[in-house]
Amino acid sequence: MSRYLVRETFFRPDTEFARETSAISAGLHNRLRLLLGRAARPGGSLFVPIRSMQYLAVVEHDEIVFVDALGGYAHQDGEGGRLIRLAWRPALGRESLSAPVPCEMIYYFSGSKEIQKRLMTDIGPALQRMLERQSAEGSAAWEGRVLPFRNPRQQSSH
């Protein structure tokens, strides 16, 4: 699979419309983490198109932001970019791989709660399609070696 760098600019609105605590399913969280780990270099992002809504999810280590692909463009200091409509901030620690993950939902515009409900339904299939596409393309051969760890104290006695 070929990889390339995509540079995008996103603006976070100055004020929040609303904020609430909720949860995302373990399966959804696990797929987000799996795809982010496969796709991103350390500190990088994963772009997930949610075509049914014309939204783009931008997944980072500590946050998932959502932008409307059809609207919400802004300019600041000579640079243009999309406005973040809402964000999820999942809790970073969790007790079980199968438990729902507490998540802070941040809404930047009115009407975002309705969009949030739809995102919870539509992002799962988008992630599944990405996973299936990766499986169909196959993964690159693993190039590495497993070396035994030698305790320095044991080496000095030889």
N, C-alpha and C positions, 0 to 999 in steps of 0.2 A: 504494500500500500504506500503510495507516495504521500509525502507530507510537505506542507509549505506554510509559511508564515502569513497570517492575515492580520492586518492592523485595522482596528475599528475604534471609534471614539464614542463613548456614551456619557451623557450628562445626567447627574442625579439632581432632581429638583431640590430647591432650597428648603421647601417645607413638606412635611408628611401630611397626608389627608387623614390617615388612620393607621393604627398598629394593633396587632393582636397576637396572642400565642395560640398555636395550633399544633398539629403534628402531620408528618408525611409518613406514608407506609414504609416499612423496612425494605420491601422489594424495590420501591421507587428510589429510596436513598442508596441502596446497594448498587443499582444499575447506574445511578449518577456517578458514584465513586469509581466503579469499574471503568466506565467510559472515560472519565476524567484522567484516571491513572494511565490508561492506554494512549490517550490522545495528546496529553499536554506535557510539555517539558516542565521541570520544576518551576512553580510560580506562574504557569501558563493557564490558558482557559480552554474550555470546550464550548463550541457553538452547536446548539441543537435547534434546528428549524422545526417549528410546530406549524406545519403547513395548513392544517384544518382551521387554524385561527389567524394565520398570517402573523405569527409572533416568533420571536427568536429568544431562546433561553441562553444565557451566557453563564456557564457553570465555572466557578472558581472554588478554591479549597474551602473557604468559609462562607460563601454566599452564592446564590443563584439569582440573577437579575433577569427581568423580562422586558423586552422592548417590542413595540408595535412596528412591524415591518412596513406598514402602509402610512404611518403618520408619526408625529412627534419629533420633528427634526429641529435642531437649535444650532445657533452660532454663538461662539464666545471666543474672544481674543484671536480672531482670524481662523478658528478651527470649527468645523461643523461636525455634528454627531447626533445620534438618536437619543431621545429622552427615555430614561428608565421609567416604566409604568408601575412596576411593583417588584419587590424583592423577597426572597426567602433566606433566612439565616438559620440553618439547622444547628442544633446543639452539636458540639464537636465530640463530646464523650458519650458513650452509650453502654448500657449494661448487657445488651443481647443483640445479636445480628438479626433476630426475628421480631424485635419489639419496634413499635412505631417510634419515630425520631421526633422529639419536641422541636418545634420550629417557630421562629418569630416571623410573622408576615407583616410586611411594611407596604402600605398603599400610598402612592403619590398623587393619585387622581380620584375624583369621585367616579363611582361606577366600577372601581377596581375589584370590589368584593365579588361581583358577578363574574368578572373575568377570572378571578382566582378560582372559583368553583369549577369553571370550565378547564382551566389549566391543570387542575388536579386530575381530571379525567383524560385530557388529551396529551399530556406530556409522556405518560407511560407507553402508549403505542409508538410515539416518536422515538423514544429511547430503545424500544424493542427492535424497531426497524434498523436503527444504527448498529445494534448488536448483531442482528442477522446479516447485515451487509458486511460487517467485519468478518463474520464466520465464513460467508460465501467467498470473500476475497482471499481468505486464508491468512494465516499469520506468517510473518517472516521467520525463517529458521533462527533458532536461538543460537547465538554465538557467545559462548562463555565456557569457563572451566570451573569446576568445583574443586577447590584445593583443601586438603586437610589442614586444620589449625594446629600448629605446633606450639606448645607451651615453651616459652624461652627458657624456663628453668630446666625442662627436660632436655632441651638441645645442648645446654652447657655441660651436662654430665656425660655426653657421648664423646 
